[in-house]
């Protein structure tokens, strides 16, 4: 799907794991790729720095690994309620966060496929994080989140299952 997305104008590509990067790099520049599971080991940070791939920082430990490797552009995932990946909101004040060169600040909607109050709570939490953390871009909407409307879109959307024919919401 990467060549098709590239040819239709997609500029940023997110993969889950470092092992996916070489295949995607055959089609797009490394600087347009971000790895959602961030640097887990120093080797991951070294590979990211050498290749230009952006790690998505999910914890203070990962932030430290990235800074210790020399830093550079990265993305920062904040946990606004999915409780799976991302820096807790109360950790945004940590001095390590201010040392990061954040390209994209992102979070992930936990229940966008349902009409539940959690969506509005996550939107409010993300807006608060976006006010506190300087970043070039902001991204909240996944496939189902895109359908929730423009308030969830910010600068960048991240369709996932919808790219493969999944229908995240009846709309």
Buried (B, 14 or more C-beta within 10 A) or exposed (E): EBEEBBEEEBEBBBBEEBEBBEEBBEBBEBEBBBBBBBBBEEEBBBBBBEBBBBBBBBBBEBBBBBBEBEBBBBBBBBBBBBEEBBBEBEBBEBEBBEEBBBBBBBBBBBBBBEEEEBBEBBBEBBBBBBEEBEBEBBBBBBBBBBBBEEEBBBBBBBBBEBEEEEEBBEE
